[in-house]
Amino acid sequence: MKSKIAWAIQSFFLCFLFNLAFAAIIYLMADKILEALNVWVSPLTGPGAPALPEDFQMALGSFGTFLVQIHGYLMPVLAALTAAITLMLWFFLFLAGRRQIGRATLSAAQVKIEVSAKPKEEGEEAR
C-alpha cells in the first residue's frame, strides 16, 4: 500500500512540474507575440499616426483593445488549462502505475510461493 501512495505523490509532482514548465514556455511565447503585435499596431493608432480612413482607425483601435484584453486573460486561462491537463494526465498515469504495481506485487508473491514450496535438496538440509 505504501508503494501506491508513494507512486500517487511522485506521479502528481512529476506531472505538475512538467506541465508547469510547458505552461511557462507557452506563456512567454504568447506574451512576446502579443507585445510584437501591439508594437506593430501602436504607431498606426498613437500620436503622430498617419491620416487613415476612419473605418481602418476604428479597426486598429479595436484590435489594440483586443490585444490588451487577451493579455489580461492569458494567465487565468492558461492556469486553468494547465491545471485541468495536469489532473487528467496525473489520473491516467496514476491508474497505469497502480496497475503495474499490482501486477509486480502479484508476480513477486507468486515467485516467493514457488521458492518456498520448492523442496530442499539433501545437501542443503545438512547445513
N, C-alpha and C positions, 0 to 999 in steps of 0.2 A: 504494500500500500504506500509505503514511503517513496518508492521509486515513481509511482504515478503522480503523487503530489509534487515531487521534485521536477518531474517532466512537465507538469502543468505550469509551474512557475518559470522554469527555464525557457520553455517554448514561448510563453507570453512575452517575456523580456526580449527574446530574440526577435519576435515579430514586431514588437514595439520599436526597438532600436532601428531595424532595417526600414520600417515604414516611416519613422521619423526622419531618417536620412533622405529617403526619397522625397518626402514632403518638403523638406528644406530645399532640396535641389529644384523641385518644381516651383516653389515659392520664389526663389531667387531668379529663376529664368523668367517667370511671369512678371515679376517686378521690373526686371530690366527691359522686357518687351513693352510694358505699359509706359515706362519712362521714355523709351525711344519714340513711341507713338505720340506721347504728349509733347516731346521736344519738336517733333515734326509738325504738329498742329499749332502750337503756340505762336510761331511767327506769323501765321496767317490770321490769327484772331486777336493778338495783342496790340499794344500801341505801335503805331508806325506801320501797320499792316497795309498792304496794297488795296486799292479800291476793287472790291469784288462784288459780284451781284448779291443782292440781299438773300436770295434763297441759298446760295452757297455759304454765305456767312452764317446763316441760321443752322445749316447742316454741320458746319465746322464747330459751331458753339455747342450744338447738341452732342457732337462726337467728343468734344473735350469734357463735357459733363458726364458723358457715358464712361469715359476712361477713369475719371475721378471716382465714380460710383463703383466701377469694377475693382479698382484698387482698394476701396474701403471694404468691399465684401470678400476680397480674395482670401484673407486669413481665416475668417469664420467658416467659409465654405470648404476650404482646404483642410482645416482642422476636423470638421465633421466627416468629410470623406475619408480622411486618414484614419480616424477612429473606427469608422464602420468597416473599412477594409482590414484594419488590424484585427478587429474582433472576428471577422469572418475567416481570415487566414489562420488565426490562432485556433479557432474552433476546429477547423478541418485538420490542421497539423496536430492538435491535441488528440483528436479521435484516432488518427492514423498511428501516432506514437503510442497511445494507450493500447491499441490493438496489438502492436508489435511487442510491447512489454508483456501483455498477457500471453502471447504465443511463446516468447522466450522463457517466461516463468514456467509454463506448462511443459515445454520441451526439457528444461533443466530438471524439473521434478521427475519426468519420465526417465531421464538418464540416471538420476540418483536412485530411483527404484530399481532399475536394471542392474546397477552396480551393486546395490545392497542385496539383491536377490541372487546374484551370481555365487555359486558355491566356491568355497575356498579350496585351493589345492592342498595336497598333503604337506608339501614343503613349507607352505605359509602358516599352517597350523602349529608347527613345531616352534616357530619363532616366537 
